[in-house]
Amino acid sequence: MTISAVGTTAPVRRSRIRWADLAPFIALALIILVGTLINTNFASQANLLNVITRSAFVAIIAIGATFVIASGGLDLSVGSMMAFVTGIMIMAMNGLAPAYGAWAIVMGAGVALVVGALCGLFNGLIITIGRIEPFIVTLGTMGIFRAFITFMTDGGSLPLDRSLREAYRPVYFGSFLGVPYPVLITFVVILLGAFVLYKTKYGRRVVSVGSNAEVARFSGVDVGTVRTLTYVIQGLCVAVAAICYVPRLGAATPTTGQLWELQVITAVVIGGTLLRGGKGRIWGTVAGALILEIIANVMVLSDMVSEYLVAAVQGAIIIIAMLAHRLTSSR
């Protein structure tokens, strides 16, 4: 007995490797290889841990920027916001220290989260309700936040109270099972960001709004709310980075977070998130942040290029990444 299979054959699905998505990780592996060949000290445990820890701040902020950019937005104020949140947090801790002792650190961290969320909400509401381009709004708030921290420090430094420094120091310099706390905190932020973006209805709406806001609106998506919340997420990520950053230097200055917006946007673009929106890559963003920090580290170790040209290299990288996106999208 024969059974006819005509018309019953299901199409075979073949999984294709998306090289564009793997590009940030391939680039990261190649840069690590180059760094190892240039200087044997690069591959030492101490140096690698230092590089990963230093990249934690940009990586955390870049996770928030992935949401903003994937929704079709942009935030140029993250570096200045970082300085402003850091200053407010230190002022809160110093004021609470006499009455609450080490608990002032926890309370100050709470203040930082609230201030960061409010800063993000401020950006988001002006953009969505005021219907002003994100570039213009965040360029303006970048100047506002930077002016505030300069005013708060009187152009100098705002140090953390000495009674809190030893208790707060382990947040940056401490470790658990050999893994620095900033790295562990970054990993938690990555997992939360990936879950929200990839596994929740809100994450799907972020991508749909970035792809086509009008279509998303006709589908019943509240575009304004979705975009505003991405800026709130950005502000929260800035606050988390500030909490990890303060024990490193123990002070806030007018130059805190300077040019971090360039590093953050570069990390996001290198990671595969489209600058025009509609696509977000959390793990790619993390790879992008590591690439930037490793390049800076290799430049210092090699003595081939001045470390003062790091910003120039980062600027060139974002231009190259944008050209690569343009070429791949035009195919």
Secondary structure as UniProt FT lines:
FT   TURN            6..8
FT   HELIX           19..38
FT   HELIX           40..43
FT   HELIX           45..70
FT   TURN            71..72
FT   HELIX           78..100
FT   TURN            101..102
FT   HELIX           103..129
FT   TURN            130..131
FT   HELIX           134..153
FT   TURN            154..155
FT   STRAND          158..159
FT   HELIX           162..168
FT   HELIX           170..173
FT   STRAND          175..176
FT   TURN            177..178
FT   STRAND          179..180
FT   HELIX           181..199
FT   HELIX           201..211
FT   HELIX           213..218
FT   TURN            219..220
FT   HELIX           223..249
FT   STRAND          251..252
FT   TURN            254..259
FT   HELIX           260..270
FT   TURN            271..272
FT   TURN            275..276
FT   HELIX           282..302
FT   HELIX           307..309
FT   HELIX           310..329
//
